[in-house]
Amino acid sequence: MSKELIRLSDCSMAFDGEVVLNNINLYFNDKEFLTLLGPSGCGKTTTLRIIGGFLKPTSGDVWFDGVRINDVPPHKRAVNTVFQKYALFPHLNVFDNIAFGLRISKGRGVPKPDRKEIERRVMEMLEVVSLKGFEYRDVSALSGGQQQRVAIARALVNQPKVLLLDEPLGALDMRLRKDMQNELKRIQQAMDITFIYVTHDQEEALAMSDTVVVMDGGRIQQIGTPEDIYNEPRNAFVADFIGESNIVDGIMHEDGVVEIFGRKFKCLDGGFAPMEPVDVVIRPEDVDIVDINQGMLKGLVTNITFKGVHYDIIVDFKGFKWLIQTTDFCPVGSKIGIKIDPDGIHVMKKSEYSGKFGDYSSYSEEYDEISNVDYEPEEEPNAEEEIYE
């Protein structure tokens, strides 16, 4: 069983009277890779800075290994931080950049190591971050990914219990970001310590994390494993922020039966009141295109974009635009049927985010249709009510 290492209890933060963190309750386990995920201004970096000691919460408590640390300054916490801007010393080589923290007193009650110990630990870190042989290299001669690994090594060489990472991959190109995602996870497992990672990139969060904390408006929206967050979003914000989603209004008739677009579909969800209004999430990859006469719903293809391994298809269902991801080519203007298995339909409670997401009417290429006076989405005729398998 994992041991709790850090806890934020009823933590709030306000700047000039504006609340940016609203009564957060959150704990972090030892040796866990946890990601704080959300859009700009959601409170994730503020949370990280409170843990690091750079900010003191307006109210609430911060606990580290059972000890309240609200008033403990950053240099006395067993925590180090890697920022998006690596802040390496340009006049020092790789070895001296990494060794810098060992050569000054950190105020943690640990004696400053001697020269041999410094050399041993720096060389150990160079091996961990796959930079062995680079110790005397000028940091300005390194690539972005190499500089990032030097910054990580510098933070880890002091043997913190927790490493905080504030969007450290933001300055890298896409290919290098993907490589460094794997590298960061490998380093975390090799060091066997807690990583707390901040990002707005959902792919990074899903790829690296043991636990994902989705935030918006200074509040926690959902906590779970990457699989839980993706497959079982708690509300429309989480469903939309984590991957692409078609989010439609529904009515829960009974456990396992939900109505959308005036028709009943079988699903796997339950626990709702009879006839309760709900939000229904259907992921683009969970929709199968079938012959129009065999479709649970029938729609009109209004846009198609080739994405390499699949097509992104925008389909109009009674004026509501869905995104479908498929390997089948469907030309613009074609009428299609769709099939959705019960496990591809996820039902959520209505929330403050209901009605704000999930319609692809604003898809950029569709502005051409708006200006086309001849374009008229075809209304599907009413059909007898059925419960679809």
C-alpha positions in Angstrom: 0.0 0.0 0.0 1.4 3.4 -1.0 2.4 5.8 1.8 0.9 9.3 1.8 3.7 11.9 1.5 2.1 15.3 0.9 -1.4 16.5 1.8 -3.1 19.8 1.0 -6.0 20.4 3.4 -8.6 23.0 2.6 -6.0 25.1 0.7 -7.1 28.3 -1.0 -5.1 31.1 -2.7 -6.2 34.6 -3.6 -4.3 37.4 -5.3 -5.7 40.9 -4.8 -9.0 39.4 -3.7 -9.3 37.1 -6.7 -9.5 33.5 -5.7 -7.3 31.3 -8.0 -7.4 28.2 -5.8 -10.6 27.2 -4.1 -10.5 25.0 -1.1 -8.3 22.2 -2.5 -8.0 18.9 -0.7 -5.5 16.6 -2.3 -2.8 14.1 -1.3 0.3 12.7 -3.0 1.7 9.3 -2.4 5.4 8.4 -2.1 7.0 7.3 -5.3 4.0 8.3 -7.4 4.0 10.1 -10.7 1.1 12.5 -10.4 0.1 15.1 -13.0 -1.9 18.3 -12.4 -3.7 18.9 -15.7 -5.8 21.8 -16.8 -6.0 24.9 -19.0 -4.2 28.2 -18.3 -5.4 29.8 -15.1 -6.9 26.7 -13.6 -4.7 26.8 -10.5 -2.3 23.9 -11.3 0.9 26.0 -11.1 -0.3 27.8 -8.0 -0.8 24.3 -6.4 2.8 23.4 -7.4 4.3 26.6 -6.0 2.5 26.1 -2.7 4.0 22.6 -2.4 7.4 24.0 -3.3 7.1 26.8 -0.7 7.2 29.6 -3.2 3.7 30.6 -2.1 1.9 30.4 1.2 -1.8 29.6 1.0 -4.2 32.2 2.0 -6.0 29.6 4.0 -5.5 25.9 4.7 -2.5 23.7 5.5 0.3 21.9 3.7 1.6 18.7 5.3 4.8 16.8 4.4 5.3 13.4 5.9 2.9 14.3 8.7 4.5 17.6 9.5 2.8 21.0 8.8 5.2 23.0 6.6 3.2 26.2 5.8 6.0 28.3 7.2 9.0 26.2 6.0 10.9 28.1 3.2 11.7 26.4 -0.1 15.4 25.7 0.6 14.5 23.7 3.8 11.9 21.5 2.1 12.9 18.0 0.7 11.6 19.3 -2.6 13.2 20.5 -5.8 11.7 22.2 -8.9 12.3 22.1 -12.6 10.8 25.0 -14.4 9.9 25.4 -18.1 12.9 27.8 -18.4 15.8 25.6 -17.2 17.8 28.5 -15.8 21.2 26.8 -16.4 24.3 28.8 -15.7 25.8 29.6 -19.1 29.3 30.1 -17.7 29.4 26.6 -16.1 29.8 23.3 -17.9 27.4 20.4 -17.5 29.3 18.9 -14.5 29.4 22.3 -12.6 25.8 23.0 -13.3 24.7 19.8 -11.8 27.1 20.1 -8.9 26.1 23.6 -8.0 23.4 22.7 -5.4 25.8 20.3 -3.7 28.4 23.0 -3.2 26.2 25.4 -1.4 24.4 24.9 1.9 20.7 24.0 1.3 19.7 24.4 5.0 18.1 21.0 5.2 20.3 19.8 8.1 22.5 17.7 5.7 26.2 18.3 5.8 27.8 19.6 2.6 29.4 16.6 0.7 33.2 16.6 0.1 34.7 16.7 -3.4 34.7 12.9 -3.9 31.1 12.6 -2.9 30.1 15.5 -5.2 31.9 13.8 -8.1 30.3 10.5 -7.4 26.8 11.9 -7.2 27.2 14.1 -10.3 28.4 11.1 -12.3 25.6 9.0 -11.0 23.1 11.6 -12.1 24.7 11.9 -15.6 24.1 8.2 -16.0 20.5 8.4 -14.8 19.7 11.2 -17.4 21.7 9.4 -20.1 24.4 12.2 -20.4 27.5 10.2 -19.4 30.4 11.7 -21.3 28.9 15.2 -21.4 30.2 16.3 -18.1 32.7 18.9 -19.5 30.4 20.0 -22.4 29.4 23.7 -22.6 25.6 23.9 -21.8 25.1 26.3 -24.7 26.2 23.5 -27.0 23.5 21.2 -25.9 20.2 20.5 -27.6 16.9 21.5 -25.8 16.3 18.0 -24.6 19.9 17.7 -23.3 19.6 21.0 -21.4 16.3 19.8 -19.9 18.0 16.6 -18.7 20.8 18.7 -17.1 18.2 20.7 -15.2 16.6 17.5 -14.0 19.9 16.1 -12.9 20.7 19.3 -11.1 17.4 19.1 -9.2 17.8 15.4 -8.4 21.4 15.4 -7.3 20.4 16.8 -3.9 18.3 13.7 -3.4 14.9 15.3 -2.8 11.9 13.2 -1.8 9.8 15.1 -4.4 10.6 16.6 -7.8 8.2 19.3 -9.0 8.1 19.9 -12.8 6.3 22.9 -14.1 5.6 22.3 -17.8 9.3 21.4 -18.5 8.6 20.1 -22.0 6.9 23.3 -23.2 10.0 24.6 -25.1 10.6 21.4 -27.0 9.4 20.4 -30.5 6.7 17.7 -30.8 9.1 14.8 -31.5 11.5 15.7 -28.7 8.5 16.1 -26.3 7.4 12.5 -27.0 10.9 11.2 -26.5 11.3 13.1 -23.2 7.9 11.8 -21.9 9.4 8.3 -22.0 12.6 9.6 -20.5 10.9 11.4 -17.6 9.0 8.3 -16.7 12.1 6.2 -16.9 14.0 8.6 -14.6 11.2 8.7 -12.1 11.2 4.9 -11.9 15.0 4.8 -11.6 15.1 7.3 -8.8 12.0 5.8 -7.1 10.8 9.2 -5.8 7.6 11.3 -6.2 7.2 13.4 -9.4 4.5 16.1 -9.4 4.1 17.3 -12.9 2.2 20.3 -14.3 0.9 20.4 -17.8 -2.0 21.6 -20.0 -1.1 18.8 -22.5 -3.5 15.9 -22.0 -1.3 13.5 -24.1 1.6 14.1 -21.7 -0.6 13.5 -18.7 -2.1 10.2 -20.1 1.3 8.9 -21.2 3.4 9.4 -18.1 1.1 9.5 -15.0 0.1 7.1 -12.3 -2.5 9.6 -11.2 -4.1 12.5 -13.1 -5.7 15.5 -11.3 -7.9 17.5 -13.7 -8.4 21.1 -12.6 -10.5 24.1 -13.8 -11.5 27.4 -12.2 -9.3 26.8 -9.1 -11.1 23.5 -8.3 -10.4 19.8 -8.7 -12.8 18.3 -11.3 -11.6 14.7 -11.1 -8.8 12.5 -9.8 -8.0 9.1 -11.2 -5.8 6.9 -13.3 -5.3 7.9 -16.9 -7.7 5.1 -17.9 -10.4 6.2 -15.5 -10.1 9.9 -16.5 -10.4 9.0 -20.2 -13.0 6.3 -20.0 -15.1 7.5 -17.1 -15.1 11.4 -17.1 -17.1 12.9 -14.3 -18.4 15.9 -16.2 -18.5 17.6 -19.6 -15.4 19.6 -18.9 -13.3 16.5 -18.2 -14.7 14.7 -21.1 -13.9 17.6 -23.5 -10.5 18.4 -22.1 -9.3 14.8 -22.1 -9.4 13.8 -25.7 -12.1 14.5 -28.4 -15.7 14.0 -27.3 -19.2 14.1 -28.7 -21.3 15.3 -25.7 -25.1 15.4 -26.2 -28.1 15.9 -24.0 -29.8 12.7 -22.9 -32.5 11.3 -20.6 -31.8 8.3 -18.3 -34.9 6.2 -18.5 -33.6 3.5 -16.2 -30.3 1.7 -15.4 -28.7 0.7 -18.7 -31.1 2.7 -20.9 -30.5 6.3 -22.1 -32.3 8.4 -24.6 -30.5 10.6 -27.1 -32.0 12.3 -30.2 -35.4 10.9 -29.2 -34.2 7.2 -29.3 -33.3 4.8 -26.6 -29.8 3.2 -26.4 -28.4 0.5 -24.2 -25.5 1.6 -22.0 -23.6 0.3 -19.0 -24.3 3.1 -16.6 -26.8 3.2 -13.8 -27.6 5.0 -10.5 -29.6 7.8 -12.0 -33.1 8.9 -11.1 -35.8 7.8 -13.6 -36.1 10.2 -16.5 -33.1 12.3 -15.1 -31.6 14.7 -17.7 -28.0 13.7 -18.3 -24.9 14.4 -20.4 -23.9 11.6 -22.8 -20.3 11.2 -24.0 -19.4 9.2 -27.1 -15.8 9.2 -28.1 -15.1 9.6 -31.8 -13.2 6.3 -32.0 -16.2 4.4 -30.5 -18.5 5.1 -33.4 -18.8 2.6 -36.2 -20.0 3.7 -39.7 -22.5 1.2 -41.2 -24.9 1.1 -44.1 -27.5 3.9 -43.7 -30.3 1.3 -43.5 -28.6 -0.4 -40.5 -27.7 2.7 -38.6 -28.9 3.5 -35.1 -28.7 7.1 -36.3 -28.4 8.5 -39.8 -26.4 11.6 -40.6 -24.8 13.7 -43.4 -21.1 14.0 -43.8 -20.1 17.7 -43.9 -16.3 17.5 -43.7 -13.5 15.0 -43.9 -9.8 15.5 -43.0 -7.1 12.9 -43.6 -5.0 12.4 -40.4 -2.6 9.7 -41.6 -3.8 6.6 -39.7 -7.5 7.7 -39.8 -10.0 10.2 -41.1 -11.6 12.9 -39.0 -15.2 13.1 -40.3 -17.8 15.7 -39.2 -21.3 14.3 -39.4 -24.5 16.3 -39.0 -27.2 14.6 -36.9 -30.3 16.8 -36.8 -28.1 20.0 -36.7 -25.7 18.7 -34.1 -22.2 18.0 -35.5 -20.3 14.9 -34.4 -16.7 14.0 -34.9 -16.1 10.4 -36.0 -12.6 8.9 -36.3 -12.5 6.1 -38.8 -10.4 4.3 -41.4 -13.3 4.3 -43.8 -13.5 7.1 -46.4 -16.8 8.8 -46.6 -17.1 11.7 -49.1 -18.6 15.0 -48.2 -22.3 15.0 -48.9 -22.7 11.2 -48.3 -25.4 9.9 -45.9 -24.2 7.4 -43.4 -25.5 5.3 -40.6 -23.7 4.8 -37.3 -23.6 2.0 -34.7 -22.5 2.5 -31.0 -21.9 -0.4 -28.7 -23.2 -0.1 -25.1 -19.7 0.3 -23.7 -19.1 3.2 -26.0 -21.8 5.3 -24.4 -20.9 7.0 -21.1 -23.5 8.8 -19.0 -22.7 11.7 -16.7 -24.6 14.0 -14.3 -25.5 17.4 -15.5 -23.1 20.1 -14.3 -22.2 23.8 -14.8 -20.4 22.7 -17.9 -23.4 21.1 -19.6 -24.1 22.4 -23.0 -20.7 24.1 -23.4 -18.8 21.3 -25.2 -19.1 18.5 -27.7 -20.7 20.1 -30.8 -18.3 20.4 -33.7 -20.3 23.2 -35.5 -17.4 25.6 -35.1 -15.0 23.2 -36.9 -12.9 25.5 -39.0 -13.6 24.0 -42.4 -17.3 24.3 -41.9 -17.3 28.0 -42.2 -17.4 27.3 -45.9 -20.8 25.7 -45.4 -22.2 28.7 -43.5 -21.5 30.9 -46.6 -23.1 28.3 -48.9 -26.7 29.2 -49.4 -27.4 25.8 -51.1 -26.3 23.8 -48.1 -29.2 22.5 -46.0 -28.7 19.7 -43.4 -31.2 17.0 -44.1 -33.7 16.4 -41.3 -34.0 12.8 -40.4 -37.6 11.6 -40.4 -39.1 10.6 -37.0 -38.8 6.9 -36.4 -40.5 4.5 -34.0 -38.8 4.5 -30.6 -36.5 1.5 -30.2 -34.0 0.3 -27.7 -30.8 -0.3 -29.6 -28.4 -3.2 -28.7 
